[in-house]
Amino acid sequence: MYIIGIDGGGTKTTGVLCHVRSGENAPTPSIEIVAKETVGATNPTHVEKETIQQRLQHLIKKLASKNGNLTEVTSVFAGMSGMSKFTEEDIQALEEIIRVHTSDSVEIIITNDAITALYSATLGRPGIVNIAGTGAITFGINGKNEMGRAGGWGYLIDHSGCGYGLGLEGLKVLFKEYDEQMGDSILTKLIKQRLKINAAPEALNLIYHPSEFRHHIASLAPDVFQAATEGDVHAKKIITTASKEIAESVKVLLNRLFSEEKEPITVVCTGGLFQQRDVLIPLMEKELEGEHDVRIIVPELSPVAGAVVGALKEKGINIVRDDWTKQMGW
């Protein structure tokens, strides 16, 4: 049989067509990647829904071109960012785009990209995932298949545990030092270099840009980490606060979904912020100490691999880690 996994993101959207062979004596099926294609972003926060439909259609056509047709596809699993902004009608429209190129009997799941991010590390097993990029969200699934989320409600409501939040706090330091004529800290010097400015007011055009301001602000997050490694006290405080917020959102789901769990609970950390895993994860471990038996990991596989896992789960096929990574070579 054939399956399709799709990871729809705010930067790009990736689809994978796989040929699956399974037998009674094989603990893990044989999986061959037939095609892997990428199109533009499909997050409705930043992209018009009509454009999303066009890009998904283009993606499916590109996959079909590598295999002749997709009529033998039995399962499609798509994890889409910005899922809360899709209406039922939007989801139906996306399903129809897929169904036109596959068959009437194909199983189509269009869901939150947090699930694919989680599955890319747990291979379909229960756990909690924190995605910390420009924005952030924490999502969990327990052994009863009960789901929950914490945070991720947008930059006006919760923001410190993400790239935007770190950048925003860095800008506050920039303007505070300008107002008080305190002289530039390490953090402020790095921000000025990044924005190519000589004084704080010159940043206002970027900060208040009608469409790109979140990107500009989030781009300062690496400077906060660099300043912290160079001993800047402001940057250290910002990162500590971010790690606490991420840990708090994990605690919410630990208590809501895993209060009766006896086995170790996997907490998956992914997104651009966790490129600084050596900084953030020790701070998170300290915050989570004593809460539950928690195992924090960073995925080895890409989110689209998690979408493939989701498609396999829909067909009742489970994955064994060693076999999976050896076969797929993601």
Phi, psi and omega in degrees: 000166178241146175225160177233133172245136182230132173245108182262112186243180180277349177248317181207167178230125184244137176235143179232128174257124183236143172261125185245128173238126181230147178225164184297328185268357183261120179294332179229137181291159172277125185235125178244128175282115180273320182205146174222122185226156181226139173232190184285184182297149178226030176271119184294350175294328185240346187236137177299143184297328177296321177293322178300314179299318180296318182290321178295319178299318179297319180297313181297319179297320179295321177294318180297325183295337180274346185233004181086304174202172183241022185291341179269002177290127182254342184211133176233128179235117182240120173261116188246131174288152182069027187301328183295343181270353177275132172275171176301322179295322178298316181295318178299321179296319179293320178299319181294323177301317180290317185295325179303326184261356180245257178202168181291338185266354183296139175275125181238122175243119174244117189215186183292138180293347176296329179293316180293324177296318178296311183295334179295341178252322183268350182057040174097358181271165181298160177162187180234140176235136169247121177256116182237096175241231173301315172248191182208154173207149173240132187220145181217152173226128179261184184294342177269007183066024173277137185243155176200160177227159174217132180074192181077028184265010174106160188294341179278345186248304178224132188212344193290334182270041181207174181299319178299317181296317178296316180297320180297316179295325176297319178295324178298321176295316179305311184285328177296316179293326177294315181297318186268000180049051185273348190090155186279129171281174177302317181298313181298319179298318180293320179295318178299319178297316181298315184273354181058052179233161177257335181215153186309314183302337179292345180278349188297323180297325177285317184297321184258023174295133188298332185238336188252005189296324180297320179295315181298318182290315180296333181295347180275351182304316179301330179290326177296316179295318180296317180298322180296319180293336178269006173095009181292123185291325179296314182295319178300318180294319180299314182292321177299317178297318179298316181296324178293319180294318177298314180298322179297320179293325176294318179301321179304314183282329174301315182285326183281320188251336190236022184297334181259003184287132179261334182276160176302143183255127180278128174244116184263130180244119183217168184107166186303326182298329184275010164295339176260045185300327182293340178266308189286316188294318175301323178294319177295318180300321178296318180292327184269356183302128178087351181287302179210176172278096189250138175240111182268127179225158173250131184300142173272336185256160178282159180302329180294333174295324176295327176293322176297318177302316179300318179296320178294318179301322179298336178262009178077022181253125178258159186247139170258128190305309185301314180296319185297305185295326180292318182290312193281323181058043184297000000 
